[in-house]
Amino acid sequence: MKALQQIIRRVEENPLQCWALATLVQTEGSTYRKPGARLLVDTDGGTLGVLSGGCLEEEVGRHGRMVIAHAASVLLP
């Protein structure tokens, strides 16, 4: 819950900023994080939160920037 509180606080502190929120919806096998984990992405691709052991955050940040730019959600495999 601490990560979600940090995400909420960041958005509250920057209400005019555009954000993308990535949410882990499914996993297979042994994983660092479970479904429901979240990662906040800003317009520069900066992130807050954790979806993996550090492997996916940069890629999800790139996709988050595209989501913000096109105002369209995506589901990544």
CORRA-V597777 format. One record per residue. N is the residue number from 1. RES is the residue in one letter. SS is DSSP state (a for helix, b for strand, c for the rest). NEAR is the number of other C-alpha atoms within 10 Angstrom. Layout:
BEGIN
N_RES_SS_NEAR / N_RES_SS_NEAR
END
This chain:
BEGIN
1_M_c_6 / 2_K_a_8 / 3_A_a_15 / 4_L_a_15 / 5_Q_a_9 / 6_Q_a_14 / 7_I_a_19 / 8_I_a_12 / 9_R_a_11 / 10_R_a_14 / 11_V_a_15 / 12_E_a_11 / 13_E_a_10 / 14_N_c_10 / 15_P_c_9 / 16_L_c_8 / 17_Q_c_11 / 18_C_c_14 / 19_W_b_23 / 20_A_b_24 / 21_L_b_19 / 22_A_b_26 / 23_T_b_15 / 24_L_c_17 / 25_V_c_12 / 26_Q_c_10 / 27_T_c_11 / 28_E_c_6 / 29_G_c_4 / 30_S_c_7 / 31_T_c_11 / 32_Y_c_10 / 33_R_c_14 / 34_K_c_15 / 35_P_c_12 / 36_G_c_12 / 37_A_c_18 / 38_R_b_20 / 39_L_b_24 / 40_L_b_26 / 41_V_b_27 / 42_D_b_19 / 43_T_c_18 / 44_D_c_11 / 45_G_c_20 / 46_G_c_17 / 47_T_b_22 / 48_L_b_18 / 49_G_b_18 / 50_V_c_20 / 51_L_c_22 / 52_S_c_15 / 53_G_c_10 / 54_G_c_9 / 55_C_c_10 / 56_L_c_11 / 57_E_a_22 / 58_E_a_14 / 59_E_a_10 / 60_V_a_22 / 61_G_a_24 / 62_R_a_17 / 63_H_a_20 / 64_G_a_29 / 65_R_a_20 / 66_M_a_17 / 67_V_a_19 / 68_I_a_18 / 69_A_a_13 / 70_H_a_9 / 71_A_c_13 / 72_A_c_10 / 73_S_c_14 / 74_V_c_11 / 75_L_c_9 / 76_L_c_9 / 77_P_c_4
END
